[in-house]
């Protein structure tokens, strides 16, 4: 039996809208969740992927979802996302709702065997306008460059140290807005945090744009882009010292 890998991240890790590829004629949202770059990478490394990514998800959500897992995962593939995101718990629906810029709807989710945090359904939450207004106010305070960046770092460090304590290995990647976020900001990671890539061009979105991979209008890329990025990461892992080789 292959060891298990936990996939965490936002819509890019969830493979959102991948099924809108003109070369793929199917209205199947699960297709993307089974073919996103961290899932393909897990397969290449010999792990069984379990995709707990959430479209519109935040770094807060990634850490929360990890702490909720009862199953032990030998590998965590954490695809960190933008700093200007958050979430809140909706007391009526008993569901975590994402907060992020540009989200047009606050949708409910139903259980799904591939999108393990649930598949969005075309039904909005109760008191949608009130909660989305709350989200805008939250972003104005917590989503700014300094506080958002600090919160992002807190989640990365906390997840990695908890995973280390639990005996899990972690590959840290950036879907977008990585450590070189703006103004050329850079720093050295502590040795407990393994990152095979550094620099903005190595973020998934920037990698795909540089390679001129097509995307749907909202900026989500199709399977060929995900496959190319997974192969790129796998090559880096094969040629650098990583926790997978320890």
Phi and psi in degrees as GROMACS dihedral restraints (atoms count N, CA, C in turn):
[ dihedral_restraints ]
;  ai    aj    ak    al  type     phi  dphi    fc
    3     4     5     6     1   -74.5    20    10
    4     5     6     7     1   148.9    20    10
    6     7     8     9     1   -67.6    20    10
    7     8     9    10     1   163.5    20    10
    9    10    11    12     1  -103.5    20    10
   10    11    12    13     1   143.5    20    10
   12    13    14    15     1  -121.5    20    10
   13    14    15    16     1   131.9    20    10
   15    16    17    18     1   -95.3    20    10
   16    17    18    19     1   126.3    20    10
   18    19    20    21     1  -101.9    20    10
   19    20    21    22     1   125.8    20    10
   21    22    23    24     1  -127.6    20    10
   22    23    24    25     1   142.8    20    10
   24    25    26    27     1   161.2    20    10
   25    26    27    28     1  -161.1    20    10
   27    28    29    30     1  -108.0    20    10
   28    29    30    31     1  -151.0    20    10
   30    31    32    33     1   -62.4    20    10
   31    32    33    34     1   -31.3    20    10
   33    34    35    36     1   -67.5    20    10
   34    35    36    37     1   -42.1    20    10
   36    37    38    39     1   -69.9    20    10
   37    38    39    40     1   -27.6    20    10
   39    40    41    42     1   -80.8    20    10
   40    41    42    43     1    -7.7    20    10
   42    43    44    45     1    68.1    20    10
   43    44    45    46     1    33.4    20    10
   45    46    47    48     1   -59.2    20    10
   46    47    48    49     1   136.1    20    10
   48    49    50    51     1    60.8    20    10
   49    50    51    52     1    15.4    20    10
   51    52    53    54     1   -61.8    20    10
   52    53    54    55     1   -29.6    20    10
   54    55    56    57     1   -70.8    20    10
   55    56    57    58     1    -7.2    20    10
   57    58    59    60     1   -83.6    20    10
   58    59    60    61     1     3.7    20    10
   60    61    62    63     1   -58.3    20    10
   61    62    63    64     1   125.7    20    10
   63    64    65    66     1   -57.7    20    10
   64    65    66    67     1   -22.7    20    10
   66    67    68    69     1   -82.4    20    10
   67    68    69    70     1    -7.8    20    10
   69    70    71    72     1  -122.8    20    10
   70    71    72    73     1   106.6    20    10
   72    73    74    75     1   -95.5    20    10
   73    74    75    76     1    78.9    20    10
   75    76    77    78     1  -162.6    20    10
   76    77    78    79     1   137.8    20    10
   78    79    80    81     1   -96.4    20    10
   79    80    81    82     1    67.3    20    10
   81    82    83    84     1  -127.6    20    10
   82    83    84    85     1    98.9    20    10
   84    85    86    87     1   -66.0    20    10
   85    86    87    88     1   -26.5    20    10
   87    88    89    90     1   -66.8    20    10
   88    89    90    91     1   -23.1    20    10
   90    91    92    93     1   -56.6    20    10
   91    92    93    94     1   -45.0    20    10
   93    94    95    96     1   -66.1    20    10
   94    95    96    97     1   -41.6    20    10
   96    97    98    99     1   -64.1    20    10
   97    98    99   100     1   -26.2    20    10
   99   100   101   102     1   -91.5    20    10
  100   101   102   103     1    -3.6    20    10
  102   103   104   105     1  -134.1    20    10
  103   104   105   106     1    16.5    20    10
  105   106   107   108     1   -72.7    20    10
  106   107   108   109     1   162.8    20    10
  108   109   110   111     1   -59.8    20    10
  109   110   111   112     1   -38.8    20    10
  111   112   113   114     1   -70.4    20    10
  112   113   114   115     1   -30.3    20    10
  114   115   116   117     1   -67.6    20    10
  115   116   117   118     1   -45.8    20    10
  117   118   119   120     1   -62.8    20    10
  118   119   120   121     1   -39.4    20    10
  120   121   122   123     1   -63.3    20    10
  121   122   123   124     1   -44.7    20    10
  123   124   125   126     1   -58.5    20    10
  124   125   126   127     1   -42.9    20    10
  126   127   128   129     1   -61.2    20    10
  127   128   129   130     1   -43.7    20    10
  129   130   131   132     1   -62.0    20    10
  130   131   132   133     1   -31.8    20    10
  132   133   134   135     1   -86.7    20    10
  133   134   135   136     1    -4.2    20    10
  135   136   137   138     1    88.9    20    10
  136   137   138   139     1    27.0    20    10
  138   139   140   141     1  -114.2    20    10
  139   140   141   142     1   153.8    20    10
  141   142   143   144     1   -88.6    20    10
  142   143   144   145     1   115.2    20    10
  144   145   146   147     1   -80.5    20    10
  145   146   147   148     1   143.7    20    10
  147   148   149   150     1  -127.0    20    10
  148   149   150   151     1   106.5    20    10
  150   151   152   153     1   -88.8    20    10
  151   152   153   154     1   105.0    20    10
  153   154   155   156     1  -107.3    20    10
  154   155   156   157     1    19.6    20    10
  156   157   158   159     1   -69.5    20    10
  157   158   159   160     1   155.1    20    10
  159   160   161   162     1  -130.3    20    10
  160   161   162   163     1   126.8    20    10
  162   163   164   165     1   -60.0    20    10
  163   164   165   166     1   130.9    20    10
  165   166   167   168     1    77.6    20    10
  166   167   168   169     1     6.0    20    10
  168   169   170   171     1   -68.3    20    10
  169   170   171   172     1   158.8    20    10
  171   172   173   174     1  -114.4    20    10
  172   173   174   175     1   171.4    20    10
  174   175   176   177     1   -67.0    20    10
  175   176   177   178     1   -33.7    20    10
  177   178   179   180     1   -58.7    20    10
  178   179   180   181     1   -44.3    20    10
  180   181   182   183     1   -64.3    20    10
  181   182   183   184     1   -38.9    20    10
  183   184   185   186     1   -59.5    20    10
  184   185   186   187     1   -47.1    20    10
  186   187   188   189     1   -66.8    20    10
  187   188   189   190     1   -42.7    20    10
  189   190   191   192     1   -59.9    20    10
  190   191   192   193     1   -47.7    20    10
  192   193   194   195     1   -60.5    20    10
  193   194   195   196     1   -39.6    20    10
  195   196   197   198     1   -62.0    20    10
  196   197   198   199     1   -43.4    20    10
  198   199   200   201     1   -67.4    20    10
  199   200   201   202     1   -21.7    20    10
  201   202   203   204     1   -82.3    20    10
  202   203   204   205     1   -11.3    20    10
  204   205   206   207     1   -73.1    20    10
  205   206   207   208     1   128.8    20    10
  207   208   209   210     1   -92.3    20    10
  208   209   210   211     1   -28.7    20    10
  210   211   212   213     1   -75.2    20    10
  211   212   213   214     1   144.8    20    10
  213   214   215   216     1   -85.0    20    10
  214   215   216   217     1   132.5    20    10
  216   217   218   219     1  -113.9    20    10
  217   218   219   220     1   128.8    20    10
  219   220   221   222     1   -70.2    20    10
  220   221   222   223     1   -27.7    20    10
  222   223   224   225     1  -136.6    20    10
  223   224   225   226     1   138.1    20    10
  225   226   227   228     1  -113.8    20    10
  226   227   228   229     1   126.4    20    10
  228   229   230   231     1  -108.3    20    10
  229   230   231   232     1   103.1    20    10
  231   232   233   234     1   -99.6    20    10
  232   233   234   235     1   113.4    20    10
  234   235   236   237     1  -103.1    20    10
  235   236   237   238     1    86.9    20    10
  237   238   239   240     1   -66.0    20    10
  238   239   240   241     1   148.6    20    10
  240   241   242   243     1  -122.1    20    10
  241   242   243   244     1  -166.0    20    10
  243   244   245   246     1   -65.6    20    10
  244   245   246   247     1   152.2    20    10
  246   247   248   249     1   -76.1    20    10
  247   248   249   250     1   -24.6    20    10
  249   250   251   252     1   -92.4    20    10
  250   251   252   253     1    58.4    20    10
  252   253   254   255     1  -145.4    20    10
  253   254   255   256     1   157.9    20    10
  255   256   257   258     1  -160.6    20    10
  256   257   258   259     1  -161.3    20    10
  258   259   260   261     1  -160.8    20    10
  259   260   261   262     1   160.9    20    10
  261   262   263   264     1  -141.9    20    10
  262   263   264   265     1   158.2    20    10
  264   265   266   267     1   -95.9    20    10
  265   266   267   268     1   124.8    20    10
  267   268   269   270     1   -88.2    20    10
  268   269   270   271     1   114.6    20    10
  270   271   272   273     1   -66.9    20    10
  271   272   273   274     1   -27.6    20    10
  273   274   275   276     1   -75.3    20    10
  274   275   276   277     1   -48.1    20    10
  276   277   278   279     1   -87.0    20    10
  277   278   279   280     1    -9.7    20    10
  279   280   281   282     1    55.5    20    10
  280   281   282   283     1    47.5    20    10
  282   283   284   285     1  -142.1    20    10
  283   284   285   286     1   143.0    20    10
  285   286   287   288     1   -78.9    20    10
  286   287   288   289     1   130.6    20    10
  288   289   290   291     1  -111.2    20    10
  289   290   291   292     1   135.3    20    10
  291   292   293   294     1   -78.2    20    10
  292   293   294   295     1   150.0    20    10
  294   295   296   297     1  -121.0    20    10
  295   296   297   298     1   120.9    20    10
  297   298   299   300     1  -163.8    20    10
  298   299   300   301     1   158.9    20    10
  300   301   302   303     1   -68.5    20    10
  301   302   303   304     1   140.6    20    10
  303   304   305   306     1    86.1    20    10
  304   305   306   307     1    -1.6    20    10
  306   307   308   309     1   -77.4    20    10
  307   308   309   310     1   119.0    20    10
  309   310   311   312     1   -80.7    20    10
  310   311   312   313     1   -27.6    20    10
  312   313   314   315     1  -133.0    20    10
  313   314   315   316     1   151.7    20    10
  315   316   317   318     1  -108.9    20    10
  316   317   318   319     1   100.3    20    10
  318   319   320   321     1  -102.3    20    10
  319   320   321   322     1   152.3    20    10
  321   322   323   324     1   -80.8    20    10
  322   323   324   325     1   162.1    20    10
  324   325   326   327     1  -126.6    20    10
  325   326   327   328     1   150.5    20    10
  327   328   329   330     1  -120.2    20    10
  328   329   330   331     1   154.1    20    10
  330   331   332   333     1   -56.1    20    10
  331   332   333   334     1   144.6    20    10
  333   334   335   336     1  -149.7    20    10
  334   335   336   337     1   142.6    20    10
  336   337   338   339     1   -78.7    20    10
  337   338   339   340     1   -13.3    20    10
  339   340   341   342     1  -112.9    20    10
  340   341   342   343     1   -48.6    20    10
  342   343   344   345     1   -84.7    20    10
  343   344   345   346     1    90.2    20    10
  345   346   347   348     1   -73.1    20    10
  346   347   348   349     1   -15.0    20    10
  348   349   350   351     1   -90.9    20    10
  349   350   351   352     1     5.1    20    10
  351   352   353   354     1   107.2    20    10
  352   353   354   355     1   148.9    20    10
  354   355   356   357     1  -100.7    20    10
  355   356   357   358     1   132.0    20    10
  357   358   359   360     1   -63.5    20    10
  358   359   360   361     1   140.8    20    10
  360   361   362   363     1  -121.0    20    10
  361   362   363   364     1   152.9    20    10
  363   364   365   366     1   -74.9    20    10
  364   365   366   367     1    62.8    20    10
  366   367   368   369     1  -144.5    20    10
  367   368   369   370     1   120.7    20    10
  369   370   371   372     1   -85.1    20    10
  370   371   372   373     1   160.0    20    10
  372   373   374   375     1   -69.9    20    10
  373   374   375   376     1   158.1    20    10
  375   376   377   378     1   -67.1    20    10
  376   377   378   379     1   145.4    20    10
  378   379   380   381     1    56.6    20    10
  379   380   381   382     1    41.1    20    10
  381   382   383   384     1   -52.5    20    10
  382   383   384   385     1   -49.5    20    10
  384   385   386   387     1   -62.3    20    10
  385   386   387   388     1   -41.1    20    10
  387   388   389   390     1   -63.7    20    10
  388   389   390   391     1   -44.0    20    10
  390   391   392   393     1   -71.8    20    10
  391   392   393   394     1   -35.0    20    10
  393   394   395   396     1   -69.5    20    10
  394   395   396   397     1   -32.4    20    10
  396   397   398   399     1   -67.0    20    10
  397   398   399   400     1   -39.2    20    10
  399   400   401   402     1   -59.1    20    10
  400   401   402   403     1   -43.5    20    10
  402   403   404   405     1   -60.0    20    10
  403   404   405   406     1   -40.7    20    10
  405   406   407   408     1   -63.2    20    10
  406   407   408   409     1   -41.7    20    10
  408   409   410   411     1   -67.5    20    10
  409   410   411   412     1   -38.5    20    10
  411   412   413   414     1   -62.1    20    10
  412   413   414   415     1   -44.1    20    10
  414   415   416   417     1   -63.3    20    10
  415   416   417   418     1   -37.2    20    10
  417   418   419   420     1   -62.3    20    10
  418   419   420   421     1   -29.5    20    10
  420   421   422   423     1   -95.2    20    10
  421   422   423   424     1   -47.2    20    10
  423   424   425   426     1   -97.8    20    10
  424   425   426   427     1   -16.3    20    10
  426   427   428   429     1   -95.8    20    10
  427   428   429   430     1    10.6    20    10
  429   430   431   432     1   -73.2    20    10
  430   431   432   433     1   170.4    20    10
  432   433   434   435     1   -59.2    20    10
  433   434   435   436     1   -46.9    20    10
  435   436   437   438     1   -71.6    20    10
  436   437   438   439     1   -53.5    20    10
  438   439   440   441     1   -68.3    20    10
  439   440   441   442     1   -39.1    20    10
  441   442   443   444     1   -64.9    20    10
  442   443   444   445     1   -41.3    20    10
  444   445   446   447     1   -66.2    20    10
  445   446   447   448     1   -40.4    20    10
  447   448   449   450     1   -64.1    20    10
  448   449   450   451     1   -40.5    20    10
  450   451   452   453     1   -66.5    20    10
  451   452   453   454     1   -38.8    20    10
  453   454   455   456     1   -60.5    20    10
  454   455   456   457     1   -47.4    20    10
  456   457   458   459     1   -61.8    20    10
  457   458   459   460     1   -40.9    20    10
  459   460   461   462     1   -58.0    20    10
  460   461   462   463     1   -45.0    20    10
  462   463   464   465     1   -65.6    20    10
  463   464   465   466     1   -40.4    20    10
  465   466   467   468     1   -62.1    20    10
  466   467   468   469     1   -48.9    20    10
  468   469   470   471     1   -65.3    20    10
  469   470   471   472     1   -43.3    20    10
  471   472   473   474     1   -63.7    20    10
  472   473   474   475     1   -44.0    20    10
  474   475   476   477     1   -64.5    20    10
  475   476   477   478     1   -44.2    20    10
  477   478   479   480     1   -65.1    20    10
  478   479   480   481     1   -41.0    20    10
  480   481   482   483     1   -70.7    20    10
  481   482   483   484     1   -36.6    20    10
  483   484   485   486     1   -66.7    20    10
  484   485   486   487     1   -41.6    20    10
  486   487   488   489     1   -62.1    20    10
  487   488   489   490     1   -40.6    20    10
  489   490   491   492     1   -61.0    20    10
  490   491   492   493     1   -42.3    20    10
  492   493   494   495     1   -64.8    20    10
  493   494   495   496     1   -32.4    20    10
  495   496   497   498     1   -86.0    20    10
  496   497   498   499     1    -2.8    20    10
  498   499   500   501     1    81.3    20    10
  499   500   501   502     1    23.8    20    10
  501   502   503   504     1  -105.1    20    10
  502   503   504   505     1   148.1    20    10
  504   505   506   507     1   -95.9    20    10
  505   506   507   508     1   149.1    20    10
  507   508   509   510     1  -128.4    20    10
  508   509   510   511     1   133.0    20    10
  510   511   512   513     1  -108.5    20    10
  511   512   513   514     1   117.4    20    10
  513   514   515   516     1   -98.4    20    10
  514   515   516   517     1   121.5    20    10
  516   517   518   519     1  -126.5    20    10
  517   518   519   520     1   168.8    20    10
  519   520   521   522     1  -123.5    20    10
  520   521   522   523     1   119.9    20    10
  522   523   524   525     1   -68.6    20    10
  523   524   525   526     1   -41.9    20    10
  525   526   527   528     1  -166.0    20    10
  526   527   528   529     1   168.4    20    10
  528   529   530   531     1    55.0    20    10
  529   530   531   532     1    61.7    20    10
  531   532   533   534     1   -84.8    20    10
  532   533   534   535     1  -153.6    20    10
  534   535   536   537     1   -67.4    20    10
  535   536   537   538     1   -28.5    20    10
  537   538   539   540     1   -91.1    20    10
  538   539   540   541     1    66.0    20    10
  540   541   542   543     1   -68.8    20    10
  541   542   543   544     1   -59.6    20    10
  543   544   545   546     1  -150.8    20    10
  544   545   546   547     1   160.1    20    10
  546   547   548   549     1    58.0    20    10
  547   548   549   550     1    25.5    20    10
  549   550   551   552     1    68.8    20    10
  550   551   552   553     1    20.1    20    10
  552   553   554   555     1   -62.5    20    10
  553   554   555   556     1   134.2    20    10
  555   556   557   558     1  -149.7    20    10
  556   557   558   559     1   156.6    20    10
  558   559   560   561     1  -161.6    20    10
  559   560   561   562     1   168.8    20    10
  561   562   563   564     1   -94.5    20    10
  562   563   564   565     1   134.3    20    10
  564   565   566   567     1   -80.3    20    10
  565   566   567   568     1   148.5    20    10
  567   568   569   570     1   -65.3    20    10
  568   569   570   571     1   155.5    20    10
  570   571   572   573     1   -63.7    20    10
  571   572   573   574     1   -20.6    20    10
  573   574   575   576     1   -74.0    20    10
  574   575   576   577     1   -13.6    20    10
  576   577   578   579     1  -108.0    20    10
  577   578   579   580     1   110.3    20    10
  579   580   581   582     1   -91.6    20    10
  580   581   582   583     1   126.9    20    10
  582   583   584   585     1  -134.5    20    10
  583   584   585   586     1   114.3    20    10
  585   586   587   588     1   -71.2    20    10
  586   587   588   589     1   -18.3    20    10
  588   589   590   591     1  -130.0    20    10
  589   590   591   592     1   150.4    20    10
  591   592   593   594     1  -140.2    20    10
  592   593   594   595     1   151.8    20    10
  594   595   596   597     1   101.1    20    10
  595   596   597   598     1   149.8    20    10
  597   598   599   600     1   -65.7    20    10
  598   599   600   601     1   -30.7    20    10
  600   601   602   603     1   -69.9    20    10
  601   602   603   604     1   -16.3    20    10
  603   604   605   606     1   -91.3    20    10
  604   605   606   607     1    -1.9    20    10
  606   607   608   609     1   -67.1    20    10
  607   608   609   610     1   149.4    20    10
  609   610   611   612     1   -55.2    20    10
  610   611   612   613     1   -50.4    20    10
  612   613   614   615     1   -63.2    20    10
  613   614   615   616     1   -46.7    20    10
  615   616   617   618     1   -66.3    20    10
  616   617   618   619     1   -36.4    20    10
  618   619   620   621     1   -58.0    20    10
  619   620   621   622     1   -47.4    20    10
  621   622   623   624     1   -66.8    20    10
  622   623   624   625     1   -37.7    20    10
  624   625   626   627     1   -67.4    20    10
  625   626   627   628     1   -41.4    20    10
  627   628   629   630     1   -62.8    20    10
  628   629   630   631     1   -35.8    20    10
  630   631   632   633     1   -84.9    20    10
  631   632   633   634     1    -0.6    20    10
  633   634   635   636     1    61.1    20    10
  634   635   636   637     1    37.1    20    10
  636   637   638   639     1   -73.3    20    10
  637   638   639   640     1   139.9    20    10
  639   640   641   642     1   -72.3    20    10
  640   641   642   643     1   157.2    20    10
  642   643   644   645     1  -142.8    20    10
  643   644   645   646     1   167.9    20    10
  645   646   647   648     1   -80.7    20    10
  646   647   648   649     1   170.3    20    10
  648   649   650   651     1   -56.3    20    10
  649   650   651   652     1   -28.4    20    10
  651   652   653   654     1   -85.3    20    10
  652   653   654   655     1    -1.5    20    10
  654   655   656   657     1    97.2    20    10
  655   656   657   658     1    16.7    20    10
  657   658   659   660     1   -95.6    20    10
  658   659   660   661     1   134.6    20    10
  660   661   662   663     1   -93.3    20    10
  661   662   663   664     1   162.6    20    10
  663   664   665   666     1   -94.9    20    10
  664   665   666   667     1   178.0    20    10
  666   667   668   669     1   -56.5    20    10
  667   668   669   670     1   -41.2    20    10
  669   670   671   672     1   -56.7    20    10
  670   671   672   673     1   -36.9    20    10
  672   673   674   675     1   -67.3    20    10
  673   674   675   676     1   -43.9    20    10
  675   676   677   678     1   -62.5    20    10
  676   677   678   679     1   -41.9    20    10
  678   679   680   681     1   -65.2    20    10
  679   680   681   682     1   -43.4    20    10
  681   682   683   684     1   -62.5    20    10
  682   683   684   685     1   -40.4    20    10
  684   685   686   687     1   -69.8    20    10
  685   686   687   688     1   -40.6    20    10
  687   688   689   690     1   -61.4    20    10
  688   689   690   691     1   -40.9    20    10
  690   691   692   693     1   -65.3    20    10
  691   692   693   694     1   -37.2    20    10
  693   694   695   696     1   -63.4    20    10
  694   695   696   697     1   -45.1    20    10
  696   697   698   699     1   -64.7    20    10
  697   698   699   700     1   -44.0    20    10
  699   700   701   702     1   -58.8    20    10
  700   701   702   703     1   -41.5    20    10
  702   703   704   705     1   -62.5    20    10
  703   704   705   706     1   -41.8    20    10
  705   706   707   708     1   -62.8    20    10
  706   707   708   709     1   -42.0    20    10
  708   709   710   711     1   -64.2    20    10
  709   710   711   712     1   -35.7    20    10
  711   712   713   714     1   -69.9    20    10
  712   713   714   715     1   -23.5    20    10
  714   715   716   717     1  -113.6    20    10
  715   716   717   718     1     8.1    20    10
  717   718   719   720     1  -130.8    20    10
  718   719   720   721     1   158.1    20    10
  720   721   722   723     1   -72.9    20    10
  721   722   723   724     1   122.4    20    10
  723   724   725   726     1  -131.9    20    10
  724   725   726   727     1   161.3    20    10
  726   727   728   729     1   -61.9    20    10
  727   728   729   730     1   -20.7    20    10
  729   730   731   732     1   -68.2    20    10
  730   731   732   733     1   -20.9    20    10
  732   733   734   735     1   -96.8    20    10
  733   734   735   736     1    -3.3    20    10
